[in-house]
């Protein structure tokens, strides 16, 4: 990575499903200046440009990773593998989730489900504590600070009565808080910036070290090493070949570690999400039989339907009225189906499917949503249908929505 950073693709998941001008794309370019990232003129998203003839989209790179992961699994299982369950961050929106599905399709994989990584962790936790779950609700908080983001999740465990399997344990996501940028990488980047500043102050070169991608890649590698050592030590020295030696004390993550001492640490952060996804894959597969464990996830972002119609007020004055109907409230459980009835339309019309009130997000997260609009649906043939069935009483036009197990919204019919 340090020798040829341009050909080592890291942390590009932040670019999935985002336009070239998205704030996260801008931040990525600033963090990793060695990449030549250009706009895809067709889709408006991003491309990694290696030469005039060779470019890769984030979805293509993710597909390569998925394909490599599959090859490792096939080698271990000694058989071909096509079905998969993929973990994604809980804060992934509709565009990001669809980008992951596109990558899986490019890799030739059939996605049984996208499962949020915090939900997968909670499932893994519950599976091994099945005997402790009863009709009395138990609330557990999971705090996960990873390499790129931090998520805090409140989960309720209790047994419920199901139609097909009788009394079974259930986990339900009650609350999710997150920071997309708070993680080990942010510590690395800040240490790198500090190293770069100190290097420039030594005046060993007339140029700013930040203008040298290879040097910055070396500094990032050293920053990661220093961070790891400082997590267990009060001070350490940093050195880069052909550079300068610096002395550091007390890591920012050391404070986090001290706080964490009072909390439960009986979850393997590296394996818990993967093992939860494995259990869910086995539950969805026809090749395995596992004990049922009901999973009720929560939609972080509210979604609503908005439309306008002409209304007649007093004295025959006509005006346009804007309407909105909530499809899914914030933290609404899913999978779930919803039906909305349009009673007053007798001709072709259209409606928008938008994100609802996102006021709970800070300004930085709000800017990631380039648009609140998910899609616009145009219904045609309505007037013709009413004319053909004029002898029957109208019960309105029904739109059937489904938020599936992957947290992806679709209009069924």
N, C-alpha and C positions, 0 to 999 in steps of 0.2 A: 504493500500500500504506500509506503513511504518512498520507494524507488520509482514507482510509476503511478501516482495517484489518479491520473486521468482515466486509467483503465481499471480502477478498483471502485466498484459502485457500492456505496454505503448509504444507508438511511434514506434511500430514495422513496420509501413508502409515504413520506410526507408529501410527495408530489402527485400521488394517485388521485385522479378525479378532479384536478384543479387546473384552472386556466393559467396561462403564462404570466398574467399580471397579479395573480393571487399573492397576498402578503406572505404566505408560507413559502411560495416559490422564490420570492424576492429574498427572504431570510435564508433560504437554502443556498442561493447563489453567493450570498455574503459569507456564509459559514464555510462553504467549499468552493473557493474561487478557481480551483484547478479544473472544474468541469466547464465545458462549453455547452451551455443550455440554451436552446433556441425554441422559438414558437412553432408549433405544428399549424401550418396555415389552413389545413383542412378542418381539424377539430378544435383549434384554439388552445390546446393543452401544450405540454412541454415535450421536448426531445433532447436526448443527450447526443451531441454531435461529435463523432470521432473523426470524420473526414467529410469531404464533399459527397461521397457516395454512401457513407455508413452512418445511420442514426438509430437510436433505440428509444422507445417510449418507456416510461416507468412500468406500464403493464407488461411489455415484452421482457423487461429485466426481471420482474416478479415471476413471470411464467418460466423463465430459465431457472430461477431458484426453486420453484415448485417442482419442476421436472427433475432437478438434481435431487431434491428431497425424496421424490418418488423412487428414483433409481436406488437410493440407499435403502429405502423400505423394501423394495422388491428383492434386493440382494439378501436382506436379512430373512424375508418371508419365503424366498425361493419360489415366488409366483408373481404374476403380473398384477398390478394394482391400478384401478381406475377411479373408484369411489373415494371421497375424502371429506373430512370436516376440517375447516380452516378457522383458526382463531383470528379475530380482528379486535382492535381497540374499541372499547365501549362507546367512545365519542365519534367514531366514524359515522358520517352522514350518508344520505342515500347515494350521492355520486361516488363517494369513496368505496362504499360496499359494492356498487355495480362495477367499479374498476377492478376490484379483487376477483369478482366473478368472471370478468373478461379475461383476466390473466390466467385463471384456472382453465378457461375454455381454450386459450391459446396453447396451454400445456397438455390439452387432451384429457383433462380431469373432469369427472362428474361431481359437483359439489352437493353433498347431502345437506349441508347446513353451514352457514357462517355463524360461529358462536363467539360472543364477546369474551375476551380473555378473562375479565373479572368474573363472568358467569361460569366459565370453565373451571376457574380456581375454586369457586364456591361449590360447584358440582363435585369436584374431586374431594373437597373437604367433607361434604355431606355423605358421599358414598362410603367412606371409611368410618363414619359415625352414625350409621343408620340406626343402630340400637338405641342411641341417645335421643333420637327424634320422636316426639309424641304429639298429642293433640294440642299441647301448650306451646304457643309460639315462642321461639327463641331467636333473638336478634343478634347477629354477629357482624362486626365491622372488619372489612379487609382493606388494608392499606398497602398499596403496591407502588413503589418507586422504582421504575425500570430505567433502561438506558436513555429513553427519549421522552418519557412522560410519567406522570404520577396520577393514580386513580384511587379514590376512596369509595368503598361500596358498602351499603347496609343491606344485609340479606336476612330474610325471615325463613326459618325452618320450622315445619310442622307437618303432621300427617293429615291427609285429606281423604275423602271418599271419592273414588273414581268410578266411572261407568263400567269399565271393562276389567279392572284389576283389583277392585275393592279398596281397602285402606292402604295407601302408599305415602311415602315421604315426598314432600314438595319443598323446593326452594323458590322464593319469590324476591326479586330485586326491588327494594323499597326506595333506595336513594343512591345517586351516583354524583360524585364531585370529581373534577379532573383539572389538570393543567397539562396542556399539550407539550409544553417546552421544558417542564421541570423534570430533569432526569440526570443520569450520569454523564450524558453527552454534554449537557449545558455546563457542568462542572469542568469537563475536559476543555471545552471551548474557552471558558473564562481563564483557566490556567494557561491555555495556549496564548491567549491575548496578553496575559501578564508576562509570559516568557518572551513574547515578541517585543513588548514594550521595553523590558530589561535589556534585550539584545540590541535594540536600536539605541538605547542610552549608552551602550558601550562604544558606539561609533566605530564598530569593526568594519562597517561598509558604508558607502555613501548612499546606498539605496535602502529603502524601507524593506525589511525582511518579509513584510506582508505581501509584497509584490512577487515573491518567489514561491510558486505553488509547492514545489518539492520541499523547500525549507519549512513551509507551514505544515506540510504533511508530517515531517519529522518532529516538529514541535508538538503537533497533536498527539502523536504516538508517545512522546516523552511525557506529555501532560497526563495521559491516561495511566502511564506507569507510576508517576509520582502520586497521583490521586489514590491509586490502589495501595501503595506503601504507606501513605499518610493516614489511611483509614485505621491503621493499627499502630502508628508511631506519631510522636509529636513533631518530629522534624526529619528532613531528608534533603539530599542535594539532587538537583536536576542537571543533566548534562546531555548535550547533543554533539555528535561527532562534528568536528571543525567549527564548533560554536563556543559558547561560554558556559561556565558552571555557575549555577544559582543555588541558594539555600532557601528552603521553605520550612514553615512550621504549620501545625494545626490545620487539617483539611476541613472544608465546610461540611463534608459528609460525616466527619467525626462527631459533630454535634448531633446529627441525625441518628447516628449509631447509639450515642449516649441516651437519647430520648427513647429509642426503640428498646432499650434494655428492660423497660417496665412492661412491654407488650409481649403477647404470645409470638414466638418465632418458630412454630412447629410446622411451617409450610415451606417446602422447597420451592423457592421462587422460580427456579429454572425449569422445573418439571411439572408443577401443579397445573398450569394452564394446558400443557400438552396432554397430561394424563386425563384431565377433565374432558378434553376434546376426544381422546381415544375412547373413553367410556360412552360418550354420546354417539360416536361413530358406530360402536358395537351395538348400541340400542337401536340405531336406525338401520343397521345392516340386517339382511336376511340370513347371513352366514353365522351370526352369533346370537346367543340368548342371554341377556343379563336381567337382573332384577330391575323393575321399573323405578324411575326416580323422576318425578314431574318437575319440569323446569319452566318457570314463568319469568321471562326477562322483562325489561322495561324500556320503552322508547324515550330516549333522552330529549329528543326534539319534538315539540308538538306540531301536528299537521292539521291543516284546515282546508275546507273548500270555500272558494269565494266566487261570487257571480253577481251580475247586475240584471235588473229587469225593469221594464217600464211600468209605472203605476199611475193610476188616475186619481187625482185628489179632488177636492171640492171644486165645483163649478167647471168640471171637465178639464181642469189643468193637468197636464201629464208631466211626470218627472222621472228621473232615473234613480232607482234605489239600489244601494250596494248592500249585498247580503254576505254573511259568512257563517259557516257551520263547522263546528269542531269535529274533526274525524278522530284524532287521538290527542288526548291531553298529554301534557308533560308527565313522563313516568307511567304512562298507560301500559298495562301488561300486554305482552304479545307472546305467541301468535294470537291474532284476533281478527274477526271479520266485522265490517260495518256496512250498513246500507243507508243511503241518503235518497230521499224521495223529493223530486221536483214536481210540485203540484200545479203550477200556474203556467207551464209552457205548453203551447200547442203548435209550435213551429221550431225550426232549427235554432239551436242556441249553443253557447260554449260556457265552460267554467274553468277556473284556475285551481290547481292543487298547489298550495303554498305551505311553507313553514309558518307556524303560528307565532305567538309572542316569544321572542328570544331574549327578553330583557334580563334573564338570569345569567346571560353570558357577559363577559367583559368585552371591552371595545376591540381588543386584539382578536378574540375568538369570533366576534361578530363580522369582522372584515374577511374572515375565511369564507363566509357565505357570500359569494359574489352576487347572488340573487336569492330572494326568498322563494321565488317561483320554482317549483319542481317540474311542472308541465302544464300545458293548456289542452283541455279536451274539447273537441268540437263534435257535436252531435248533429248528424244530417239525416234526412229522411223522416224527421219527426212529423212535419205537417202532412206528408203523404200517408204516413201510418195512421194518423188521426182520421183522415178522410176515409180511408178504407174501412175503419172500424168505428164509424160515427154512430152506429146503432148500439154500441156498448158503452157502459158507464166507465169513464176514465178514473183510474186509480193512481194516476201520476206516472212519472218516469223514474224508475229506480236505478241507481248506480251502486254496484256492489264492489266494495274495496276489501283488500286483504293485505294485512301485514303478516308476512310469513315468519317461520322460525328463524330466518336469517336477518330479520328486521328490515326487510325490503318491501316497500309498498307497491301494490299493483292494482289496477282496475280490472277486475275479472270480467264484468259484463255490465 
